[in-house]
Amino acid sequence: MPALTIGRMAKMYRLHRSTLYEAVEKGRFTAGFDGKGQRVIDLSEMIRVYGEPPGQPGKPDTNPTPSPDTPPDIAQAMLEELRAMRAELVALREEVAQLRALPAPGQGASHPDDERVGRGEGNEPGGHDEAAAP
């Protein structure tokens, strides 16, 4: 948010500059210095302490929560989406449970090729068949 000089903030909030200097001294909010060495206050600090500046048009409500006046078709669509997301969550939890039940790599069941190689039946490069020996 923009940082404005104490004088400009005082005008915006219809306060006296000394009121803002006192608030800074008491630690109600912090003030810094701009490139010209003037004390500046971040607008977010002013809003936190004093609220929105008087006479400023309010922002439109961006709350996504539906009000009781929300048309039923929108509420119904949201409800259907919620149900679909819950079903997906259940499916994902089941999949995670199945994956956790599997043995860790290198433990438990071995690959079928591992057994064949272990008995000397494979044609590995550099391997030696006992029957081929003189």
The first five atom37 places (N, CA, C, CB, O) and aatype in JSON, in Angstrom:
{
  "aatype": [12, 14, 0, 10, 16, 9, 7, 1, 12, 0, 11, 12, 18, 1, 10, 8, 1, 15, 16, 10, 18, 6, 0, 19, 6, 11, 7, 1, 13, 16, 0, 7, 13, 3, 7, 11, 7, 5, 1, 19, 9, 3, 10, 15, 6, 12, 9, 1, 19, 18, 7, 6, 14, 14, 7, 5, 14, 7, 11, 14, 3, 16, 2, 14, 16, 14, 15, 14, 3, 16, 14, 14, 3, 9, 0, 5, 0, 12, 10, 6, 6, 10, 1, 0, 12, 1, 0, 6, 10, 19, 0, 10, 1, 6, 6, 19, 0, 5, 10, 1, 0, 10, 14, 0, 14, 7, 5, 7, 0, 15, 8, 14, 3, 3, 6, 1, 19, 7, 1, 7, 6, 7, 2, 6, 14, 7, 7, 8, 3, 6, 0, 0, 0, 14],
  "atom_mask": [
    [1, 1, 1, 1, 1],
    [1, 1, 1, 1, 1],
    [1, 1, 1, 1, 1],
    [1, 1, 1, 1, 1],
    [1, 1, 1, 1, 1],
    [1, 1, 1, 1, 1],
    [1, 1, 1, 0, 1],
    [1, 1, 1, 1, 1],
    [1, 1, 1, 1, 1],
    [1, 1, 1, 1, 1],
    [1, 1, 1, 1, 1],
    [1, 1, 1, 1, 1],
    [1, 1, 1, 1, 1],
    [1, 1, 1, 1, 1],
    [1, 1, 1, 1, 1],
    [1, 1, 1, 1, 1],
    [1, 1, 1, 1, 1],
    [1, 1, 1, 1, 1],
    [1, 1, 1, 1, 1],
    [1, 1, 1, 1, 1],
    [1, 1, 1, 1, 1],
    [1, 1, 1, 1, 1],
    [1, 1, 1, 1, 1],
    [1, 1, 1, 1, 1],
    [1, 1, 1, 1, 1],
    [1, 1, 1, 1, 1],
    [1, 1, 1, 0, 1],
    [1, 1, 1, 1, 1],
    [1, 1, 1, 1, 1],
    [1, 1, 1, 1, 1],
    [1, 1, 1, 1, 1],
    [1, 1, 1, 0, 1],
    [1, 1, 1, 1, 1],
    [1, 1, 1, 1, 1],
    [1, 1, 1, 0, 1],
    [1, 1, 1, 1, 1],
    [1, 1, 1, 0, 1],
    [1, 1, 1, 1, 1],
    [1, 1, 1, 1, 1],
    [1, 1, 1, 1, 1],
    [1, 1, 1, 1, 1],
    [1, 1, 1, 1, 1],
    [1, 1, 1, 1, 1],
    [1, 1, 1, 1, 1],
    [1, 1, 1, 1, 1],
    [1, 1, 1, 1, 1],
    [1, 1, 1, 1, 1],
    [1, 1, 1, 1, 1],
    [1, 1, 1, 1, 1],
    [1, 1, 1, 1, 1],
    [1, 1, 1, 0, 1],
    [1, 1, 1, 1, 1],
    [1, 1, 1, 1, 1],
    [1, 1, 1, 1, 1],
    [1, 1, 1, 0, 1],
    [1, 1, 1, 1, 1],
    [1, 1, 1, 1, 1],
    [1, 1, 1, 0, 1],
    [1, 1, 1, 1, 1],
    [1, 1, 1, 1, 1],
    [1, 1, 1, 1, 1],
    [1, 1, 1, 1, 1],
    [1, 1, 1, 1, 1],
    [1, 1, 1, 1, 1],
    [1, 1, 1, 1, 1],
    [1, 1, 1, 1, 1],
    [1, 1, 1, 1, 1],
    [1, 1, 1, 1, 1],
    [1, 1, 1, 1, 1],
    [1, 1, 1, 1, 1],
    [1, 1, 1, 1, 1],
    [1, 1, 1, 1, 1],
    [1, 1, 1, 1, 1],
    [1, 1, 1, 1, 1],
    [1, 1, 1, 1, 1],
    [1, 1, 1, 1, 1],
    [1, 1, 1, 1, 1],
    [1, 1, 1, 1, 1],
    [1, 1, 1, 1, 1],
    [1, 1, 1, 1, 1],
    [1, 1, 1, 1, 1],
    [1, 1, 1, 1, 1],
    [1, 1, 1, 1, 1],
    [1, 1, 1, 1, 1],
    [1, 1, 1, 1, 1],
    [1, 1, 1, 1, 1],
    [1, 1, 1, 1, 1],
    [1, 1, 1, 1, 1],
    [1, 1, 1, 1, 1],
    [1, 1, 1, 1, 1],
    [1, 1, 1, 1, 1],
    [1, 1, 1, 1, 1],
    [1, 1, 1, 1, 1],
    [1, 1, 1, 1, 1],
    [1, 1, 1, 1, 1],
    [1, 1, 1, 1, 1],
    [1, 1, 1, 1, 1],
    [1, 1, 1, 1, 1],
    [1, 1, 1, 1, 1],
    [1, 1, 1, 1, 1],
    [1, 1, 1, 1, 1],
    [1, 1, 1, 1, 1],
    [1, 1, 1, 1, 1],
    [1, 1, 1, 1, 1],
    [1, 1, 1, 1, 1],
    [1, 1, 1, 0, 1],
    [1, 1, 1, 1, 1],
    [1, 1, 1, 0, 1],
    [1, 1, 1, 1, 1],
    [1, 1, 1, 1, 1],
    [1, 1, 1, 1, 1],
    [1, 1, 1, 1, 1],
    [1, 1, 1, 1, 1],
    [1, 1, 1, 1, 1],
    [1, 1, 1, 1, 1],
    [1, 1, 1, 1, 1],
    [1, 1, 1, 1, 1],
    [1, 1, 1, 0, 1],
    [1, 1, 1, 1, 1],
    [1, 1, 1, 0, 1],
    [1, 1, 1, 1, 1],
    [1, 1, 1, 0, 1],
    [1, 1, 1, 1, 1],
    [1, 1, 1, 1, 1],
    [1, 1, 1, 1, 1],
    [1, 1, 1, 0, 1],
    [1, 1, 1, 0, 1],
    [1, 1, 1, 1, 1],
    [1, 1, 1, 1, 1],
    [1, 1, 1, 1, 1],
    [1, 1, 1, 1, 1],
    [1, 1, 1, 1, 1],
    [1, 1, 1, 1, 1],
    [1, 1, 1, 1, 1]
  ],
  "atom_positions": [
    [[0.85, -1.18, 0.0], [0.0, 0.0, 0.0], [0.9, 1.24, 0.0], [-0.97, -0.01, 1.23], [2.05, 1.19, 0.43]],
    [[0.36, 2.34, -0.48], [1.18, 3.55, -0.56], [1.5, 4.13, 0.82], [0.49, 4.59, -1.41], [0.71, 4.01, 1.76]],
    [[2.64, 4.75, 0.89], [3.03, 5.47, 2.1], [2.89, 6.96, 1.8], [4.51, 5.11, 2.55], [3.44, 7.46, 0.82]],
    [[2.16, 7.66, 2.66], [1.94, 9.09, 2.48], [2.51, 9.85, 3.66], [0.44, 9.39, 2.32], [2.69, 9.3, 4.75]],
    [[2.8, 11.12, 3.42], [3.34, 11.95, 4.51], [2.29, 12.1, 5.61], [3.79, 13.34, 3.98], [1.1, 11.92, 5.38]],
    [[2.77, 12.43, 6.78], [1.87, 12.62, 7.91], [0.86, 13.72, 7.62], [2.67, 12.95, 9.19], [-0.31, 13.6, 7.99]],
    [[1.28, 14.78, 6.96], [0.36, 15.86, 6.61], [-0.76, 15.4, 5.69], [0.0, 0.0, 0.0], [-1.92, 15.75, 5.89]],
    [[-0.4, 14.6, 4.67], [-1.43, 14.1, 3.75], [-2.36, 13.12, 4.44], [-0.77, 13.43, 2.53], [-3.56, 13.13, 4.19]],
    [[-1.81, 12.27, 5.31], [-2.66, 11.32, 6.06], [-3.61, 12.09, 6.98], [-1.78, 10.32, 6.89], [-4.78, 11.73, 7.11]],
    [[-3.1, 13.14, 7.61], [-3.94, 13.93, 8.51], [-5.11, 14.53, 7.73], [-3.11, 15.05, 9.19], [-6.24, 14.52, 8.21]],
    [[-4.85, 15.06, 6.54], [-5.93, 15.62, 5.72], [-6.91, 14.53, 5.3], [-5.35, 16.32, 4.48], [-8.13, 14.73, 5.35]],
    [[-6.38, 13.39, 4.88], [-7.23, 12.31, 4.41], [-8.17, 11.81, 5.51], [-6.38, 11.16, 3.88], [-9.34, 11.52, 5.26]],
    [[-7.64, 11.72, 6.74], [-8.43, 11.2, 7.86], [-9.09, 12.3, 8.68], [-7.54, 10.36, 8.77], [-9.76, 12.04, 9.68]],
    [[-8.89, 13.54, 8.25], [-9.47, 14.7, 8.95], [-9.02, 14.74, 10.41], [-11.01, 14.65, 8.87], [-9.81, 14.94, 11.33]],
    [[-7.71, 14.54, 10.58], [-7.08, 14.59, 11.9], [-6.03, 15.7, 11.88], [-6.44, 13.21, 12.28], [-5.65, 16.2, 10.82]],
    [[-5.57, 16.08, 13.06], [-4.5, 17.06, 13.15], [-3.18, 16.31, 13.04], [-4.57, 17.89, 14.48], [-3.06, 15.17, 13.5]],
    [[-2.18, 16.95, 12.43], [-0.86, 16.3, 12.29], [-0.29, 15.89, 13.64], [0.11, 17.23, 11.58], [0.32, 14.83, 13.76]],
    [[-0.49, 16.72, 14.66], [0.06, 16.4, 15.98], [-0.54, 15.11, 16.53], [-0.18, 17.55, 16.97], [0.12, 14.38, 17.27]],
    [[-1.79, 14.83, 16.17], [-2.42, 13.57, 16.61], [-1.67, 12.38, 16.04], [-3.91, 13.52, 16.18], [-1.43, 11.39, 16.74]],
    [[-1.29, 12.47, 14.78], [-0.56, 11.37, 14.16], [0.87, 11.27, 14.69], [-0.55, 11.55, 12.64], [1.37, 10.17, 14.89]],
    [[1.53, 12.41, 14.91], [2.87, 12.37, 15.5], [2.83, 11.72, 16.88], [3.47, 13.79, 15.6], [3.71, 10.93, 17.23]],
    [[1.8, 12.05, 17.67], [1.64, 11.43, 19.0], [1.44, 9.93, 18.89], [0.46, 12.06, 19.75], [2.03, 9.16, 19.64]],
    [[0.61, 9.51, 17.94], [0.34, 8.08, 17.76], [1.63, 7.33, 17.39], [-0.73, 7.87, 16.68], [1.84, 6.2, 17.83]],
    [[2.46, 7.97, 16.58], [3.75, 7.34, 16.21], [4.64, 7.24, 17.45], [4.47, 8.15, 15.08], [5.25, 6.2, 17.69]],
    [[4.71, 8.32, 18.23], [5.55, 8.33, 19.43], [5.09, 7.28, 20.44], [5.53, 9.71, 20.09], [5.92, 6.67, 21.11]],
    [[3.78, 7.07, 20.54], [3.24, 6.08, 21.49], [3.31, 4.66, 20.96], [1.79, 6.42, 21.82], [3.03, 3.71, 21.68]],
    [[3.71, 4.52, 19.68], [3.87, 3.18, 19.11], [2.59, 2.56, 18.59], [0.0, 0.0, 0.0], [2.54, 1.35, 18.37]],
    [[1.56, 3.35, 18.37], [0.31, 2.8, 17.84], [0.51, 2.3, 16.42], [-0.8, 3.86, 17.87], [-0.12, 1.32, 16.02]],
    [[1.38, 2.94, 15.66], [1.78, 2.47, 14.35], [3.16, 3.04, 14.05], [0.76, 2.88, 13.26], [3.65, 3.93, 14.75]],
    [[3.78, 2.5, 13.02], [5.14, 2.91, 12.69], [5.14, 3.91, 11.54], [6.0, 1.69, 12.35], [4.23, 3.92, 10.7]],
    [[6.16, 4.73, 11.51], [6.35, 5.68, 10.42], [7.79, 5.57, 9.97], [6.0, 7.15, 10.86], [8.7, 5.34, 10.77]],
    [[7.98, 5.74, 8.68], [9.33, 5.71, 8.12], [9.64, 7.06, 7.5], [0.0, 0.0, 0.0], [8.95, 8.05, 7.75]],
    [[10.68, 7.1, 6.7], [11.08, 8.33, 6.03], [11.13, 8.06, 4.54], [12.44, 8.84, 6.55], [11.54, 6.99, 4.1]],
    [[10.7, 9.06, 3.75], [10.79, 8.92, 2.31], [12.13, 9.45, 1.82], [9.62, 9.66, 1.61], [12.99, 9.8, 2.63]],
    [[12.31, 9.51, 0.52], [13.57, 9.96, -0.07], [13.91, 11.41, 0.25], [0.0, 0.0, 0.0], [15.07, 11.8, 0.19]],
    [[12.89, 12.2, 0.6], [13.12, 13.61, 0.93], [13.32, 13.83, 2.42], [11.96, 14.45, 0.46], [13.49, 14.97, 2.87]],
    [[13.31, 12.75, 3.2], [13.49, 12.86, 4.64], [12.21, 13.18, 5.39], [0.0, 0.0, 0.0], [12.24, 13.46, 6.59]],
    [[11.07, 13.14, 4.7], [9.8, 13.4, 5.36], [9.26, 12.12, 5.98], [8.77, 13.98, 4.37], [9.45, 11.02, 5.44]],
    [[8.59, 12.26, 7.13], [7.99, 11.1, 7.77], [6.78, 10.65, 6.97], [7.6, 11.41, 9.23], [5.93, 11.46, 6.6]],
    [[6.71, 9.35, 6.71], [5.59, 8.78, 5.97], [4.99, 7.62, 6.74], [6.03, 8.32, 4.57], [5.67, 6.94, 7.51]],
    [[3.71, 7.41, 6.52], [2.98, 6.32, 7.17], [2.36, 5.49, 6.06], [1.87, 6.86, 8.17], [1.79, 6.02, 5.1]],
    [[2.47, 4.19, 6.19], [1.86, 3.29, 5.22], [0.34, 3.32, 5.41], [2.41, 1.84, 5.37], [-0.14, 3.31, 6.54]],
    [[-0.39, 3.37, 4.32], [-1.85, 3.43, 4.39], [-2.43, 2.23, 5.13], [-2.44, 3.52, 2.99], [-3.44, 2.37, 5.82]],
    [[-1.81, 1.07, 4.99], [-2.32, -0.12, 5.68], [-2.26, 0.06, 7.21], [-1.53, -1.36, 5.26], [-3.12, -0.44, 7.93]],
    [[-1.23, 0.76, 7.69], [-1.13, 1.04, 9.13], [-2.27, 1.95, 9.58], [0.24, 1.7, 9.46], [-2.87, 1.73, 10.64]],
    [[-2.58, 2.95, 8.77], [-3.67, 3.86, 9.11], [-5.01, 3.13, 9.11], [-3.72, 5.04, 8.11], [-5.84, 3.34, 9.99]],
    [[-5.2, 2.27, 8.14], [-6.45, 1.5, 8.08], [-6.56, 0.59, 9.28], [-6.54, 0.69, 6.77], [-7.63, 0.43, 9.85]],
    [[-5.44, -0.02, 9.67], [-5.45, -0.92, 10.83], [-5.85, -0.18, 12.1], [-4.07, -1.57, 11.01], [-6.61, -0.71, 12.91]],
    [[-5.35, 1.04, 12.28], [-5.6, 1.8, 13.5], [-6.9, 2.59, 13.44], [-4.44, 2.73, 13.78], [-7.68, 2.57, 14.38]],
    [[-7.13, 3.29, 12.33], [-8.27, 4.21, 12.24], [-9.39, 3.73, 11.32], [-7.78, 5.54, 11.76], [-10.44, 4.37, 11.25]],
    [[-9.2, 2.63, 10.62], [-10.21, 2.17, 9.68], [-10.06, 2.87, 8.34], [0.0, 0.0, 0.0], [-9.09, 3.58, 8.11]],
    [[-11.02, 2.65, 7.46], [-11.0, 3.28, 6.14], [-11.11, 4.79, 6.28], [-12.14, 2.73, 5.24], [-11.78, 5.27, 7.2]],
    [[-10.47, 5.55, 5.4], [-10.58, 7.01, 5.47], [-12.03, 7.45, 5.25], [-9.66, 7.66, 4.42], [-12.74, 6.86, 4.44]],
    [[-12.46, 8.47, 5.97], [-13.84, 8.93, 5.79], [-14.05, 9.52, 4.4], [-14.2, 9.96, 6.85], [-13.14, 10.12, 3.83]],
    [[-15.25, 9.33, 3.88], [-15.58, 9.88, 2.58], [-15.04, 9.09, 1.4], [0.0, 0.0, 0.0], [-15.24, 9.48, 0.25]],
    [[-14.35, 7.99, 1.67], [-13.84, 7.17, 0.59], [-14.91, 6.15, 0.2], [-12.52, 6.46, 1.01], [-15.52, 5.54, 1.08]],
    [[-15.14, 5.97, -1.08], [-16.13, 4.96, -1.48], [-15.63, 3.58, -1.08], [-16.4, 5.02, -3.01], [-14.47, 3.23, -1.29]],
    [[-16.53, 2.8, -0.52], [-16.17, 1.46, -0.08], [-15.98, 0.53, -1.26], [0.0, 0.0, 0.0], [-16.57, 0.72, -2.33]],
    [[-15.16, -0.48, -1.05], [-14.96, -1.47, -2.09], [-16.17, -2.39, -2.12], [-13.64, -2.27, -1.86], [-16.83, -2.58, -1.1]],
    [[-16.47, -2.94, -3.28], [-17.58, -3.9, -3.33], [-17.22, -5.14, -2.52], [-17.92, -4.29, -4.78], [-16.05, -5.51, -2.4]],
    [[-18.23, -5.75, -1.98], [-18.03, -6.94, -1.16], [-17.55, -8.08, -2.05], [-19.33, -7.33, -0.41], [-18.23, -8.47, -2.99]],
    [[-16.36, -8.6, -1.73], [-15.81, -9.7, -2.52], [-15.91, -11.02, -1.76], [-14.37, -9.41, -2.89], [-15.2, -11.97, -2.1]],
    [[-16.76, -11.08, -0.76], [-16.93, -12.3, 0.03], [-17.59, -13.37, -0.83], [-17.75, -12.03, 1.3], [-18.71, -13.15, -1.31]],
    [[-16.94, -14.52, -1.04], [-17.52, -15.54, -1.9], [-18.64, -16.34, -1.23], [-16.45, -16.48, -2.34], [-19.3, -17.15, -1.89]],
    [[-18.86, -16.12, 0.05], [-19.91, -16.86, 0.74], [-21.27, -16.4, 0.23], [-19.8, -16.66, 2.27], [-21.57, -15.2, 0.23]],
    [[-22.11, -17.34, -0.21], [-23.4, -16.93, -0.73], [-24.3, -16.38, 0.37], [-24.09, -18.1, -1.42], [-24.31, -16.88, 1.49]],
    [[-25.04, -15.36, 0.03], [-25.97, -14.78, 0.99], [-27.31, -15.51, 0.86], [-26.15, -13.24, 0.75], [-27.5, -16.27, -0.09]],
    [[-28.23, -15.28, 1.79], [-29.55, -15.92, 1.67], [-30.27, -15.5, 0.38], [-30.41, -15.57, 2.88], [-31.2, -16.18, -0.06]],
    [[-29.84, -14.39, -0.23], [-30.48, -13.92, -1.45], [-29.87, -14.55, -2.71], [-30.38, -12.41, -1.53], [-30.29, -14.23, -3.82]],
    [[-28.89, -15.44, -2.54], [-28.24, -16.06, -3.69], [-29.28, -16.89, -4.44], [-27.03, -16.94, -3.25], [-30.02, -17.65, -3.82]],
    [[-29.33, -16.76, -5.75], [-30.3, -17.55, -6.51], [-30.09, -19.04, -6.29], [-30.2, -17.22, -8.01], [-28.95, -19.49, -6.18]],
    [[-31.18, -19.81, -6.23], [-31.06, -21.24, -5.93], [-30.23, -22.01, -6.95], [-32.43, -21.86, -5.85], [-29.58, -22.99, -6.58]],
    [[-30.22, -21.6, -8.21], [-29.45, -22.34, -9.2], [-27.95, -22.24, -8.93], [-29.75, -21.84, -10.59], [-27.22, -23.21, -9.16]],
    [[-27.49, -21.1, -8.44], [-26.07, -20.96, -8.1], [-25.76, -21.8, -6.86], [-25.71, -19.47, -7.86], [-24.74, -22.49, -6.82]],
    [[-26.63, -21.72, -5.87], [-26.42, -22.51, -4.66], [-26.43, -24.0, -4.99], [-27.5, -22.18, -3.6], [-25.64, -24.76, -4.43]],
    [[-27.32, -24.41, -5.88], [-27.39, -25.82, -6.26], [-26.12, -26.25, -6.99], [-28.62, -26.07, -7.16], [-25.61, -27.34, -6.74]],
    [[-25.61, -25.4, -7.87], [-24.37, -25.72, -8.59], [-23.2, -25.84, -7.62], [-24.07, -24.64, -9.65], [-22.36, -26.72, -7.76]],
    [[-23.17, -24.96, -6.64], [-22.09, -25.02, -5.64], [-22.2, -26.3, -4.81], [-22.14, -23.78, -4.71], [-21.19, -26.92, -4.49]],
    [[-23.43, -26.68, -4.48], [-23.64, -27.9, -3.7], [-23.2, -29.13, -4.49], [-25.12, -28.02, -3.3], [-22.59, -30.04, -3.93]],
    [[-23.52, -29.17, -5.78], [-23.1, -30.29, -6.62], [-21.58, -30.35, -6.73], [-23.73, -30.17, -8.02], [-21.0, -31.43, -6.68]],
    [[-20.94, -29.2, -6.87], [-19.48, -29.16, -6.94], [-18.87, -29.67, -5.63], [-18.99, -27.73, -7.24], [-17.88, -30.4, -5.64]],
    [[-19.46, -29.28, -4.52], [-18.98, -29.74, -3.22], [-19.09, -31.25, -3.1], [-19.75, -29.07, -2.1], [-18.18, -31.91, -2.6]],
    [[-20.2, -31.79, -3.54], [-20.39, -33.26, -3.5], [-19.35, -33.96, -4.37], [-21.82, -33.65, -3.97], [-18.79, -34.99, -3.97]],
    [[-19.09, -33.42, -5.56], [-18.09, -34.02, -6.45], [-16.7, -33.98, -5.82], [-18.08, -33.3, -7.81], [-15.94, -34.94, -5.92]],
    [[-16.39, -32.88, -5.17], [-15.07, -32.76, -4.52], [-14.94, -33.74, -3.36], [-14.84, -31.32, -4.04], [-13.88, -34.31, -3.14]],
    [[-16.02, -33.92, -2.62], [-15.99, -34.89, -1.51], [-15.8, -36.3, -2.03], [-17.28, -34.8, -0.67], [-15.04, -37.08, -1.45]],
    [[-16.48, -36.65, -3.13], [-16.32, -37.98, -3.72], [-14.88, -38.18, -4.19], [-17.31, -38.18, -4.9], [-14.31, -39.26, -4.01]],
    [[-14.31, -37.16, -4.8], [-12.92, -37.24, -5.24], [-11.98, -37.42, -4.05], [-12.52, -35.99, -6.04], [-11.01, -38.19, -4.12]],
    [[-12.25, -36.73, -2.97], [-11.44, -36.86, -1.76], [-11.49, -38.28, -1.21], [-11.91, -35.87, -0.69], [-10.46, -38.83, -0.82]],
    [[-12.67, -38.87, -1.18], [-12.81, -40.25, -0.7], [-12.0, -41.19, -1.59], [-14.3, -40.68, -0.67], [-11.28, -42.06, -1.08]],
    [[-12.1, -41.02, -2.91], [-11.36, -41.87, -3.84], [-9.85, -41.72, -3.65], [-11.74, -41.54, -5.29], [-9.11, -42.7, -3.67]],
    [[-9.39, -40.49, -3.46], [-7.96, -40.26, -3.26], [-7.47, -40.87, -1.95], [-7.65, -38.76, -3.27], [-6.37, -41.41, -1.88]],
    [[-8.29, -40.78, -0.91], [-7.9, -41.4, 0.37], [-7.81, -42.91, 0.24], [-8.91, -41.03, 1.47], [-6.92, -43.53, 0.82]],
    [[-8.72, -43.51, -0.52], [-8.66, -44.97, -0.73], [-7.4, -45.34, -1.5], [-9.91, -45.46, -1.49], [-6.74, -46.33, -1.18]],
    [[-7.06, -44.54, -2.51], [-5.86, -44.81, -3.29], [-4.6, -44.7, -2.43], [-5.77, -43.84, -4.48], [-3.69, -45.51, -2.55]],
    [[-4.55, -43.7, -1.56], [-3.42, -43.54, -0.65], [-3.32, -44.75, 0.27], [-3.55, -42.24, 0.17], [-2.22, -45.25, 0.53]],
    [[-4.46, -45.22, 0.77], [-4.45, -46.39, 1.66], [-3.93, -47.62, 0.93], [-5.86, -46.66, 2.21], [-3.18, -48.41, 1.51]],
    [[-4.32, -47.79, -0.34], [-3.83, -48.92, -1.12], [-2.33, -48.82, -1.36], [-4.57, -49.0, -2.46], [-1.62, -49.82, -1.27]],
    [[-1.85, -47.62, -1.65], [-0.42, -47.44, -1.88], [0.39, -47.68, -0.61], [-0.15, -46.04, -2.4], [1.5, -48.22, -0.68]],
    [[-0.15, -47.3, 0.52], [0.55, -47.55, 1.79], [0.61, -49.02, 2.12], [-0.13, -46.79, 2.92], [1.53, -49.46, 2.81]],
    [[-0.35, -49.8, 1.64], [-0.37, -51.23, 1.91], [0.65, -52.0, 1.07], [-1.76, -51.78, 1.65], [0.99, -53.13, 1.41]],
    [[1.14, -51.4, -0.01], [2.13, -52.06, -0.85], [3.47, -52.14, -0.13], [2.29, -51.32, -2.2], [3.8, -51.26, 0.66]],
    [[4.25, -53.2, -0.41], [5.58, -53.28, 0.22], [6.48, -52.19, -0.35], [6.21, -54.68, 0.0], [6.34, -51.76, -1.49]],
    [[7.4, -51.77, 0.47], [8.35, -50.75, 0.05], [9.28, -51.32, -1.02], [9.17, -50.23, 1.26], [9.51, -52.53, -1.04]],
    [[9.81, -50.5, -1.9], [10.74, -51.0, -2.92], [11.92, -51.72, -2.27], [11.25, -49.84, -3.8], [12.5, -51.24, -1.3]],
    [[12.25, -52.88, -2.82], [13.37, -53.65, -2.28], [12.96, -54.6, -1.16], [0.0, 0.0, 0.0], [13.8, -55.32, -0.63]],
    [[11.7, -54.6, -0.78], [11.21, -55.48, 0.27], [10.04, -56.3, -0.27], [10.78, -54.68, 1.53], [9.41, -55.91, -1.25]],
    [[9.77, -57.39, 0.37], [8.58, -58.16, 0.04], [8.69, -58.85, -1.29], [0.0, 0.0, 0.0], [9.73, -59.43, -1.61]],
    [[7.64, -58.8, -2.08], [7.56, -59.52, -3.35], [8.63, -59.0, -4.31], [6.15, -59.36, -3.97], [8.92, -57.81, -4.39]],
    [[9.22, -59.97, -5.05], [10.25, -59.59, -6.0], [9.67, -59.64, -7.41], [11.48, -60.53, -5.89], [8.59, -60.18, -7.64]],
    [[10.39, -59.06, -8.3], [9.99, -59.03, -9.7], [10.22, -60.41, -10.29], [10.77, -57.94, -10.5], [11.21, -61.05, -9.92]],
    [[9.37, -60.92, -11.18], [9.56, -62.26, -11.76], [10.91, -62.43, -12.46], [8.44, -62.56, -12.76], [11.47, -63.52, -12.42]],
    [[11.44, -61.4, -13.07], [12.74, -61.5, -13.73], [13.86, -61.74, -12.73], [13.03, -60.24, -14.54], [14.86, -62.37, -13.05]],
    [[13.7, -61.23, -11.49], [14.74, -61.41, -10.47], [14.93, -62.89, -10.17], [14.37, -60.64, -9.18], [16.06, -63.35, -9.98]],
    [[13.84, -63.64, -10.14], [13.9, -65.06, -9.81], [14.61, -65.83, -10.93], [12.48, -65.63, -9.59], [15.45, -66.69, -10.66]],
    [[14.29, -65.51, -12.19], [14.87, -66.19, -13.35], [16.37, -65.93, -13.41], [14.19, -65.73, -14.66], [17.14, -66.85, -13.69]],
    [[16.8, -64.71, -13.15], [18.21, -64.36, -13.2], [18.95, -65.06, -12.08], [18.41, -62.84, -13.12], [20.07, -65.53, -12.27]],
    [[18.34, -65.14, -10.92], [18.98, -65.76, -9.77], [19.27, -67.24, -9.98], [0.0, 0.0, 0.0], [20.18, -67.77, -9.35]],
    [[18.51, -67.93, -10.85], [18.72, -69.36, -11.1], [19.66, -69.6, -12.27], [17.4, -70.04, -11.35], [19.89, -70.75, -12.64]],
    [[20.2, -68.54, -12.87], [21.13, -68.72, -13.97], [20.46, -68.99, -15.29], [0.0, 0.0, 0.0], [21.12, -69.43, -16.23]],
    [[19.16, -68.74, -15.41], [18.45, -69.02, -16.65], [18.52, -67.85, -17.63], [17.01, -69.35, -16.36], [18.12, -68.0, -18.78]],
    [[18.99, -66.73, -17.22], [18.99, -65.56, -18.08], [20.17, -65.53, -19.0], [0.0, 0.0, 0.0], [21.18, -66.19, -18.75]],
    [[20.06, -64.78, -20.05], [21.16, -64.58, -20.99], [21.74, -63.22, -20.76], [20.69, -64.74, -22.45], [21.62, -62.33, -21.59]],
    [[22.38, -63.06, -19.62], [22.97, -61.78, -19.29], [24.25, -61.59, -20.08], [23.24, -61.66, -17.79], [24.95, -62.56, -20.37]],
    [[24.56, -60.35, -20.44], [25.85, -60.11, -21.11], [26.99, -60.48, -20.17], [25.97, -58.63, -21.56], [26.99, -60.09, -19.0]],
    [[27.94, -61.2, -20.68], [29.1, -61.58, -19.89], [28.82, -62.76, -18.98], [0.0, 0.0, 0.0], [29.69, -63.16, -18.21]],
    [[27.62, -63.32, -19.04], [27.26, -64.45, -18.2], [27.85, -65.73, -18.77], [0.0, 0.0, 0.0], [28.17, -65.78, -19.96]],
    [[27.99, -66.75, -17.97], [28.56, -68.01, -18.41], [27.59, -69.11, -18.14], [29.89, -68.3, -17.72], [27.09, -69.25, -17.02]],
    [[27.31, -69.91, -19.17], [26.48, -71.11, -18.97], [27.39, -72.24, -18.58], [25.66, -71.46, -20.26], [28.48, -72.4, -19.12]],
    [[26.92, -73.05, -17.61], [27.74, -74.17, -17.16], [27.87, -75.22, -18.26], [27.14, -74.8, -15.89], [28.9, -75.89, -18.35]],
    [[26.85, -75.38, -19.1], [26.89, -76.38, -20.16], [27.89, -76.02, -21.24], [25.51, -76.55, -20.77], [28.4, -76.91, -21.92]],
    [[28.19, -74.76, -21.43], [29.11, -74.32, -22.47], [30.55, -74.45, -22.04], [28.83, -72.9, -22.85], [31.45, -74.27, -22.87]],
    [[30.81, -74.77, -20.78], [32.18, -74.85, -20.3], [32.83, -76.12, -20.82], [32.24, -74.79, -18.77], [32.15, -77.14, -20.85]],
    [[34.11, -76.15, -21.23], [34.79, -77.35, -21.75], [35.15, -78.36, -20.71], [36.01, -76.96, -22.47], [35.71, -79.41, -21.04]]
  ]
}
